[in-house]
Every structure is written in structure tokens, then in C-alpha cells.
């Protein structure tokens, strides 16, 4: 088993030649001029001239963004009259665009910075039709909200909800176009409540987000010595247990539904604190007492993007399966063997009570590839004799930057 992702060359990665518009030509020539040496002399660059060059590049960038927005509008017209904004959104297309951004990047900006910039441009262009409605585990200020913005940009309408179950329900009913829920943490493992919802829900996974999670201790007064109780989500307590043991060994630890809810409660007393992201402190007016305080510096949470349909391949995808096996010797081997036979990399496997009978289990399996690809289709066909049921939970682009 390996988590290594394949990045095959796809037709979408080839850029067809086309005649540049006048706006593109003008903007390109200005951008090219901006790359010239800022000053003729070999000494210190002239500040005024540098600012003139930067202003010229800014005008070029703005003209190109406007032109892109116009073409995005024409794409909407080409698709015809559709029911809602969700009908215009194509995650596989966005993934292809962002991969090309990463492939073209030669610095000095990091990949994640450029991906974030392009994500916001695409978000704003899509919102010309109508902002997408995205449900997430609220209230405002949660890491789930940060994952929403990382994946969809800020030109959306966020719907903070009270539980992971509500996010599934709002997506399934159509009240939300998409939803974002946490599924696993690199330190503490799987969020079981998310997996259990797939046992009964018909929603599909259509994307994933990986978010570096930094935990901070926040309070109204900002003084560590005043804190007698700490509110947080159980996962965050687990991620910070060594720090808490060292710095707040006697403080009462009170679990709540989300870190933003922890921040909301902590704002009411000087002797209370919350473990949450720094954005929650901004939303609820709390001071940063300490942080980051997570025990592992690479602490990362993976989120799933929920929708109502499967999308075409993007060229670098992952498929999530829910498999109910028949109770017989070698049952698990029989469903994994076709995956290995067809050269597919299994990224994750986990069992949960199947809710189909006493001691009956279902297996959640993540496999590299898309369900429309030949190897995946053949694997599913060959394991059919050894399973009670296989649900394709989703085939979706692998997380980018």
C-alpha cells in the first residue's frame, strides 16, 4: 500500500493554440515589459521606476482577470440555461487548472500561494452565475470553514451547521450545493462520525482538502495563569495533550462540538480558555495566550467535499469505496486481490460496524484512480462475487497544495 499519487499527462493539460485578443496582447506586452531590468545602472534600483513597473503589471493582471471573467461567462452561456450555480461547477476542471498552475510555477512564490490566488479568481468568476452554497461544521471560525475557503475560495455563501450529520442532510436535501466535513487527522486518525454517515446517506464525495491545523490557546484576558478550564473539540484536546499536561495540568477540560463553539463559550469569563484556530479568536474577540500548541508540527486534517453526483476523471483521482463483505474465509483477501492485480494503489482501509446485523462489518477503502478507468472497473467486477454490496462513495481529484 502506498499513498503516492500518479500524475499522468492528460489531454486537458495540453494548451490549444488560439489567436490572442487585443486585451491579452496588451496585457502580455506590459507584463513582458515588467520583466525587463528595472534600472539601467548597475547600482541600487530606482524606487520610483520600480513602482511604475509594478503599477503597469497590476493593470495587466487586472485586464487579464477581467478577460478571464468574460470567457467564464461565455462558458456559462455555451452550457445553456441550467438550474443553479451547482450545475456550472466542475471540480475535475478546476483540479486540472490548478495542477497546471503548480507545473508552471518557477518561483519566487510557493505553490500553495499561487494555488490560493488562482482559486480565488476561479471562485469569483463562478460566482457571476450565483454563489455556491457550502455547508460546513459551524459556527463561524472552525477549521472546517477554513477548509471551505481553501477549496472553494471566498466567493461562496457559507452555511455554518450544528453537526456533521446536518451537513450530510443539507447536501442530500439540496439546501446546500456542497458540504465540507473532516474525515481524518494525521495525529489522531479517523473521525468516526463522518464514516458512519456514509452507511446510510446517498451523498457522494467529489473532492478532498488537506489543511495544516495549528491550535492556539485563546482567552478573553490573555493570561495563562488565570485559566482554570479549557473548552475544545475532543480531537483538539488529543492533538495538544502533551502541551496541556505541561502547562495546564490542573485545568478542567470540557469537550464541545467544535473549536469555534469553544471560543464562543470562552469569551464569557476571564478564567476560561479555548483551543482553536487563530481565526476563531478573531471572530470571538479572544487574545492569543499561546500557540501553536499542537504536539506535532505536521498536524494535518483531511476534509471531504460532499455533493450529489459523481464527476468525470481529472487525471489524478482517488476513489472511495464502502464494501459489505460476505462472511466467509478469505473474504477480505478476495476483495483486495483484484485491486492489486490491476495495479491500483490502496491508500487506506478501515472497518466499521455495518449496521446490517450483529458483528457485521463494512470496509471503507480508498484506492488511487477513477471509477471510470478500466482497471477500477475490472477490479469492481471481479470482487462482486465476494461481497454483499459495494457502494462507490466518490471518485474525485486528489487534494492540490
Secondary structure, DSSP 8 states (H G I E B T S, - for coil): ----------GGGS-------HHHHHHHHHHHHHTS-S-SSSSS--HHHHHHHHHHHHHHHHHHHHHHHHHHHHHHHHH-S-SSGGGT--HHHHHHHHHHHHHH--SSS-HHHHHHHHHHHHHHHHTTT---EEEEESSTT-HHHHHHHHHH-SSSEEEEESSHHHHHHHHHHTSSSEEEEEEEETTTEE-HHHHHHTTT---EEEEEEEEE---EEEESS--GGG--EEEE-HHHHHHTHHHHHHH-TTSEEEE-S-HHHHHHHHTT-TTEEEEE-HHHHHHHT-EEEEE---SSTT-EEEEEEEESS-----SSEEEEEEEEE-SSTTHHHHHHHHHHHTT--EEEEEEEE-SSSTT-EEEEEEEES-TTSHHHHHHHHHHGGGEEEEEEEEEEE----
